[in-house]
């Protein structure tokens, strides 16, 4: 926060009663004077001169002045989409907050080549679409260096792009190296527009189906299909294939909640769900529970697979007469209850 004590006295012009705020701008933004850049042979800093009335400025006037001074101009308070504002991408430059992703991107692109895909989509979600994810599921963070909770990356053979919302623009600029470009937008339509412009017609765009909800897949497909770009579901995650030091699966055991703190046992909950299945007009024959909290609630079980969340990796498939649960401690698709 800039206080009034930081404001230097205005130098009024005789005819216009205005003042130059260049020195104040340099104080607030930390920009170097141009002569320092030239002396040190560095690219010149961006310096904005703001001319404002200085003698009788009302409080709303100061608010407007601060908005313009700190943000740019009335026509562009925020940088345009895709423009970098924090990174210096000159040679041999890597800020201490950024992760060098050169080798990681090279490995990913080598994995893309045999599959004949033009681009690969990397969302920030896990296979359960959880709000909080474990470190081993942070594929977006590993490939880009960006640690924000919302974002989507697209990697081609020549480009690496990250989309995220306004909460993370500055963070992304400081965490990503210059292999990456930032698009200041988080909408799927922005991603598909870019893919249509960068991927040739008939090109295939790879993705991990476990990391997409049905709604997300349809949102991509409805935009890409008419343009003759194809979404290609891949059995194996390409980031996992090159993430050599990926954290292993946790080994903590799941545990059952004591009877004195639960309202219903799991048999009562299962019976209630089956009754709803039989009365549902769509007449479902099975229910798939993919969210981690769903299985934990249904069976009154808890675990420690996700930091700060009492859940465990699992899927549950329930029919009218059987229940199948997938968990790392069980054989694949082993029947747990019936």
C-alpha positions as CSV (number, residue, x, y, z in Angstrom):
1,X,0.0,0.0,0.0
2,X,1.3,3.4,-1.0
3,X,0.7,6.1,1.7
4,X,0.4,9.8,1.1
5,X,3.9,10.3,2.6
6,X,5.4,8.6,-0.5
7,X,4.0,11.2,-2.8
8,X,6.6,13.8,-3.8
9,X,5.5,17.5,-4.2
10,X,4.1,18.3,-7.6
11,X,5.8,20.7,-10.0
12,X,3.0,22.8,-11.5
13,X,3.3,24.1,-15.0
14,X,2.4,27.8,-15.3
15,X,-0.3,27.5,-17.9
16,X,-1.9,24.1,-17.3
17,X,-1.6,23.7,-13.5
18,X,-0.4,20.1,-14.1
19,X,2.5,18.1,-12.7
20,X,4.8,15.4,-14.0
21,X,4.7,12.3,-11.9
22,X,7.6,10.5,-13.5
23,X,9.7,10.5,-10.3
24,X,6.8,9.2,-8.2
25,X,6.2,6.5,-10.8
26,X,9.8,5.3,-10.5
27,X,9.5,5.2,-6.7
28,X,6.3,3.2,-6.7
29,X,7.0,0.7,-9.5
30,X,10.7,0.3,-8.9
31,X,11.6,1.0,-12.6
32,X,15.2,2.0,-13.3
33,X,15.8,5.4,-15.1
34,X,16.6,5.0,-18.7
35,X,20.2,6.2,-18.4
36,X,21.0,3.4,-16.0
37,X,19.8,0.9,-18.5
38,X,21.9,2.4,-21.3
39,X,25.0,2.6,-19.1
40,X,24.7,-1.1,-18.1
41,X,23.7,-2.1,-21.6
42,X,20.5,-3.6,-20.5
43,X,17.1,-3.4,-22.3
44,X,15.4,-0.1,-21.2
45,X,12.8,-0.3,-18.5
46,X,9.2,0.6,-19.2
47,X,8.6,4.1,-17.8
48,X,5.2,5.8,-17.9
49,X,4.7,9.5,-17.4
50,X,1.4,10.4,-16.0
51,X,0.1,13.9,-16.2
52,X,-2.5,14.8,-13.5
53,X,-4.0,17.9,-12.0
54,X,-1.9,18.7,-8.9
55,X,-3.3,21.6,-6.9
56,X,-6.8,20.7,-5.7
57,X,-7.1,17.0,-6.3
58,X,-10.1,15.4,-4.7
59,X,-10.0,11.9,-3.0
60,X,-11.6,10.3,-6.1
61,X,-9.0,12.0,-8.2
62,X,-6.2,10.3,-6.2
63,X,-7.9,6.9,-6.6
64,X,-8.0,7.4,-10.3
65,X,-4.4,8.6,-10.4
66,X,-3.2,5.6,-8.4
67,X,-5.1,3.2,-10.6
68,X,-3.6,4.7,-13.8
69,X,-0.1,4.9,-12.3
70,X,0.1,1.4,-10.9
71,X,-1.9,-0.3,-13.7
72,X,-0.8,1.4,-16.9
73,X,-3.5,3.5,-18.6
74,X,-7.2,3.7,-18.7
75,X,-7.2,1.7,-21.9
76,X,-5.0,-1.1,-20.5
77,X,-4.9,-1.3,-16.7
78,X,-3.8,-4.9,-17.1
79,X,-1.3,-6.3,-19.6
80,X,-2.8,-7.8,-22.7
81,X,-3.3,-11.6,-22.9
82,X,-0.1,-13.4,-23.6
83,X,2.2,-10.5,-22.7
84,X,4.9,-11.1,-20.2
85,X,5.5,-8.5,-17.5
86,X,7.7,-10.1,-14.9
87,X,10.2,-12.3,-16.8
88,X,13.4,-11.2,-18.5
89,X,13.9,-13.6,-21.3
90,X,17.3,-12.4,-22.3
91,X,20.1,-15.0,-22.7
92,X,21.3,-16.9,-19.6
93,X,18.5,-15.4,-17.4
94,X,16.5,-17.5,-15.0
95,X,15.0,-15.9,-11.9
96,X,15.5,-17.7,-8.6
97,X,11.7,-18.3,-8.4
98,X,11.5,-20.1,-11.8
99,X,12.0,-23.7,-12.6
100,X,14.1,-24.7,-15.6
101,X,11.8,-26.9,-17.7
102,X,14.0,-27.3,-20.8
103,X,14.8,-31.0,-20.2
104,X,11.3,-31.8,-19.1
105,X,9.8,-30.3,-22.2
106,X,12.3,-32.0,-24.4
107,X,11.4,-35.4,-22.8
108,X,7.7,-34.8,-23.2
109,X,8.1,-33.8,-26.8
110,X,10.1,-37.0,-27.5
111,X,7.2,-39.0,-26.1
112,X,4.7,-37.1,-28.2
113,X,6.4,-37.7,-31.5
114,X,5.8,-41.4,-32.0
115,X,2.1,-40.9,-31.2
116,X,1.7,-38.4,-34.1
117,X,-0.1,-35.8,-31.9
118,X,0.3,-32.1,-32.6
119,X,-0.4,-30.9,-29.1
120,X,-0.9,-32.3,-25.6
121,X,-3.3,-30.9,-23.0
122,X,-2.2,-30.9,-19.4
123,X,-4.9,-29.8,-16.9
124,X,-4.2,-29.1,-13.2
125,X,-6.6,-31.8,-12.0
126,X,-6.1,-35.3,-10.8
127,X,-7.9,-38.5,-11.8
128,X,-10.7,-37.8,-9.3
129,X,-11.1,-34.1,-10.2
130,X,-10.2,-33.2,-6.6
131,X,-10.0,-29.7,-5.4
132,X,-6.8,-30.6,-3.5
133,X,-4.3,-32.9,-5.1
134,X,-1.3,-34.9,-3.9
135,X,2.2,-34.0,-5.0
136,X,2.4,-37.0,-7.3
137,X,-0.6,-35.7,-9.2
138,X,0.7,-32.2,-9.7
139,X,1.7,-32.8,-13.4
140,X,1.1,-29.2,-14.4
141,X,3.4,-28.0,-11.6
142,X,6.1,-30.4,-12.6
143,X,6.1,-29.6,-16.3
144,X,5.7,-25.8,-16.0
145,X,7.0,-24.8,-12.5
146,X,3.6,-23.1,-11.9
147,X,2.1,-24.0,-8.5
148,X,-1.2,-22.3,-8.7
149,X,-4.4,-24.3,-8.1
150,X,-6.0,-23.5,-11.4
151,X,-4.5,-23.7,-14.8
152,X,-4.2,-25.6,-18.1
153,X,-1.1,-26.1,-20.2
154,X,-0.8,-27.1,-23.9
155,X,2.6,-28.3,-25.2
156,X,3.4,-28.6,-28.9
157,X,6.7,-29.5,-30.6
158,X,7.7,-25.8,-30.6
159,X,5.6,-24.0,-28.0
160,X,4.5,-24.4,-24.3
161,X,1.5,-22.3,-23.2
162,X,-0.2,-21.9,-19.8
163,X,-3.7,-20.5,-19.3
164,X,-4.7,-19.3,-15.8
165,X,-7.0,-16.8,-14.2
166,X,-6.3,-13.4,-12.8
167,X,-5.4,-14.7,-9.3
168,X,-2.2,-16.3,-10.6
169,X,-0.9,-14.0,-13.4
170,X,1.9,-12.5,-11.4
171,X,2.7,-15.9,-9.7
172,X,2.9,-17.6,-13.1
173,X,5.2,-15.0,-14.5
174,X,7.6,-15.4,-11.6
175,X,7.5,-19.3,-11.5
176,X,7.7,-20.1,-15.2
177,X,10.9,-19.9,-17.2
178,X,11.1,-18.5,-20.7
179,X,10.2,-21.8,-22.4
180,X,6.6,-20.9,-21.5
181,X,4.1,-18.3,-22.6
182,X,1.3,-17.1,-20.4
183,X,-2.2,-16.4,-21.6
184,X,-4.2,-14.4,-19.2
185,X,-7.5,-16.3,-19.6
186,X,-8.8,-19.6,-18.1
187,X,-11.7,-20.3,-20.4
188,X,-11.8,-23.5,-22.6
189,X,-12.9,-21.4,-25.5
190,X,-9.6,-19.4,-25.3
191,X,-7.6,-22.7,-25.3
192,X,-9.6,-24.1,-28.3
193,X,-9.2,-20.9,-30.2
194,X,-5.4,-21.2,-29.8
195,X,-5.4,-24.8,-30.8
196,X,-7.4,-24.1,-33.9
197,X,-5.0,-21.4,-34.9
198,X,-1.8,-23.4,-34.1
199,X,-2.7,-27.0,-35.0
200,X,-3.1,-27.9,-38.6
201,X,-6.4,-29.3,-39.9
202,X,-6.6,-33.0,-39.3
203,X,-4.1,-32.7,-36.4
204,X,-4.6,-34.8,-33.3
205,X,-4.6,-33.3,-29.8
206,X,-3.7,-35.7,-27.1
207,X,-5.2,-35.8,-23.5
208,X,-5.5,-38.1,-20.5
209,X,-9.2,-39.0,-20.2
210,X,-8.8,-39.6,-16.5
211,X,-8.1,-35.9,-16.0
212,X,-11.2,-34.7,-17.9
213,X,-14.8,-34.6,-16.8
214,X,-17.5,-35.4,-19.3
215,X,-18.5,-31.7,-19.4
216,X,-14.9,-30.6,-20.0
217,X,-14.4,-33.1,-22.8
218,X,-17.6,-32.0,-24.5
219,X,-16.6,-28.3,-24.2
220,X,-13.4,-29.0,-26.0
221,X,-15.0,-31.3,-28.6
222,X,-17.8,-29.0,-29.5
223,X,-15.2,-26.3,-30.5
224,X,-12.6,-28.5,-32.1
225,X,-14.6,-31.0,-34.1
226,X,-16.1,-28.5,-36.5
227,X,-12.6,-27.2,-37.3
228,X,-11.3,-30.7,-38.1
229,X,-9.0,-31.0,-35.1
230,X,-9.3,-34.3,-33.3
231,X,-9.2,-35.0,-29.6
232,X,-7.2,-38.2,-29.0
233,X,-7.6,-40.1,-25.8
234,X,-4.3,-41.6,-24.6
235,X,-4.1,-44.7,-22.4
236,X,-0.9,-43.6,-20.6
237,X,-0.2,-40.1,-19.3
238,X,2.8,-38.6,-21.2
239,X,3.9,-36.5,-18.2
240,X,4.0,-39.5,-15.9
241,X,6.1,-41.4,-18.5
242,X,8.9,-38.8,-18.3
243,X,8.6,-37.8,-14.6
244,X,11.4,-39.9,-13.4
245,X,11.4,-38.8,-9.7
246,X,7.6,-38.8,-9.4
247,X,6.6,-39.4,-5.7
248,X,5.4,-43.0,-5.1
249,X,1.9,-44.0,-4.0
250,X,1.4,-43.5,-0.3
251,X,1.5,-46.5,1.9
252,X,-0.7,-45.4,4.8
253,X,-3.5,-47.8,5.7
254,X,-7.2,-46.7,5.5
255,X,-9.1,-46.9,8.7
256,X,-12.8,-47.2,9.7
257,X,-14.6,-44.5,11.7
258,X,-15.8,-45.7,15.1
259,X,-19.5,-46.5,15.4
260,X,-20.2,-43.9,18.0
261,X,-19.5,-41.0,15.6
262,X,-21.4,-42.3,12.5
263,X,-25.1,-41.9,11.9
264,X,-25.5,-44.7,9.4
265,X,-23.4,-47.8,8.7
266,X,-22.4,-48.5,5.1
267,X,-25.1,-51.1,4.5
268,X,-27.8,-48.6,5.3
269,X,-26.2,-46.1,2.9
270,X,-25.9,-48.6,0.1
271,X,-29.6,-49.7,0.5
272,X,-30.7,-46.0,0.3
273,X,-28.7,-45.5,-2.9
274,X,-30.1,-48.6,-4.5
275,X,-33.6,-47.5,-3.6
276,X,-33.0,-44.3,-5.4
277,X,-31.6,-46.1,-8.4
278,X,-34.7,-48.2,-8.7
279,X,-37.0,-45.2,-8.5
280,X,-35.0,-43.0,-10.9
281,X,-36.8,-42.4,-14.2
282,X,-33.5,-43.1,-16.1
283,X,-33.4,-46.6,-14.5
284,X,-29.6,-46.8,-14.0
285,X,-28.1,-50.2,-13.5
286,X,-24.9,-48.9,-11.9
287,X,-23.4,-45.9,-10.1
288,X,-19.8,-44.9,-10.4
289,X,-18.2,-43.1,-7.5
290,X,-15.0,-41.4,-8.7
291,X,-14.7,-38.5,-6.2
292,X,-12.6,-39.5,-3.2
293,X,-15.0,-38.1,-0.6
294,X,-17.8,-40.2,-2.0
295,X,-16.2,-43.6,-1.3
296,X,-14.9,-42.3,2.1
297,X,-18.4,-41.2,3.1
298,X,-20.2,-44.3,1.8
299,X,-18.1,-46.8,3.7
300,X,-17.2,-44.6,6.7
301,X,-13.6,-45.0,5.9
302,X,-10.8,-42.4,6.1
303,X,-7.2,-42.2,4.9
304,X,-4.1,-40.0,4.5
305,X,-3.3,-40.2,0.8
306,X,-4.1,-36.5,0.1
307,X,-2.3,-33.9,2.3
308,X,-4.8,-32.2,4.7
309,X,-7.7,-34.3,3.4
310,X,-8.8,-37.5,5.1
311,X,-9.3,-39.5,1.9
312,X,-7.6,-42.3,0.0
313,X,-7.3,-43.2,-3.7
314,X,-10.2,-45.3,-4.7
315,X,-13.1,-45.8,-7.1
316,X,-16.4,-47.6,-6.4
317,X,-18.8,-49.1,-8.8
318,X,-22.2,-50.1,-7.4
319,X,-24.9,-52.2,-9.1
320,X,-28.2,-53.4,-7.7
321,X,-26.6,-56.5,-6.3
322,X,-22.8,-56.0,-6.2
323,X,-20.2,-53.4,-5.2
324,X,-16.8,-53.2,-6.7
325,X,-14.0,-51.0,-5.2
326,X,-10.6,-50.2,-6.7
327,X,-7.9,-49.4,-4.1
328,X,-4.2,-49.8,-4.2
329,X,-4.4,-52.4,-1.4
330,X,-6.7,-54.6,-3.5
331,X,-6.2,-56.5,-6.7
332,X,-7.3,-54.5,-9.7
333,X,-11.1,-54.4,-9.8
334,X,-11.3,-56.7,-6.8
335,X,-14.8,-57.2,-5.4
336,X,-14.9,-55.9,-1.8
337,X,-18.6,-56.1,-0.9
338,X,-21.6,-57.9,-2.3
